[in-house]
């Protein structure tokens, strides 16, 4: 996603990504999820290096709020 208004804020497994997406939607931030493993599989190329891992991108204008959401969720997981 080079030359884009979107920036990656998180890479992780499906379950955590879904939680982040839900929290972002709750504050009206629309994120994009990129799953290279699934994309490769659908194109017939097989799996990727980290199967099950996804990337979350948000618009640069919403970056500050989105990062706070990710930090809140990941800090809960660390305890």
C-alpha positions in Angstrom: 0.0 0.0 0.0 2.7 2.4 -1.0 1.8 5.9 -2.1 -1.5 5.6 -0.2 -3.3 7.5 2.5 -3.3 4.3 4.5 -0.8 3.1 7.1 -0.3 -0.2 8.8 -1.0 -0.2 12.5 -1.0 -3.8 13.4 0.0 -7.3 12.3 -1.3 -10.3 14.1 -3.6 -13.3 14.2 -7.2 -13.3 13.0 -8.8 -13.2 16.5 -6.9 -10.1 17.7 -7.4 -8.4 14.3 -11.1 -8.9 14.5 -11.2 -7.4 18.0 -9.3 -4.4 16.8 -11.6 -4.0 13.8 -14.6 -4.2 16.1 -13.2 -1.5 18.4 -12.3 0.7 15.5 -15.8 0.4 14.0 -17.2 1.4 17.3 -15.4 4.8 17.1 -16.3 5.1 13.4 -12.9 4.3 12.0 -13.0 2.1 8.9 -9.9 -0.1 8.6 -8.6 -2.3 5.8 -7.5 -5.9 6.6 -4.8 -7.4 4.4 -4.4 -11.2 4.5 -1.6 -12.1 2.1 -1.8 -15.8 2.9 -5.5 -15.9 2.0 -4.9 -13.8 -1.1 -2.1 -16.2 -2.2 -4.3 -19.2 -1.6 -7.1 -17.8 -3.6 -4.8 -17.0 -6.5 -3.4 -20.6 -6.5 0.0 -19.8 -5.1 -0.3 -21.6 -1.8 0.3 -20.2 1.7 2.5 -17.4 2.9 5.2 -17.2 5.5 2.9 -16.5 8.4 -0.3 -18.3 7.8 -3.2 -16.8 9.8 -1.6 -13.4 10.2 -3.3 -10.3 8.9 -2.4 -6.7 8.7 -4.6 -3.8 9.7 -4.4 -0.4 7.8 -6.1 2.8 8.6 -6.3 6.2 7.0 -3.5 8.5 8.1 -6.0 11.1 9.3 -7.3 8.5 11.8 -3.9 7.2 12.9 -3.7 8.7 16.4 -7.1 7.3 17.5 -6.4 3.9 15.9 -3.1 3.5 17.6 -4.6 4.2 21.0 -7.1 1.4 20.3 -4.4 -1.1 19.3 -2.3 -0.1 22.3 -5.2 -0.6 24.6 -6.0 -4.1 23.2 -2.4 -5.3 23.1 -1.7 -4.1 26.6 -4.6 -6.2 27.9 -3.1 -9.2 26.1 0.3 -8.7 27.8 -1.0 -9.0 31.3 
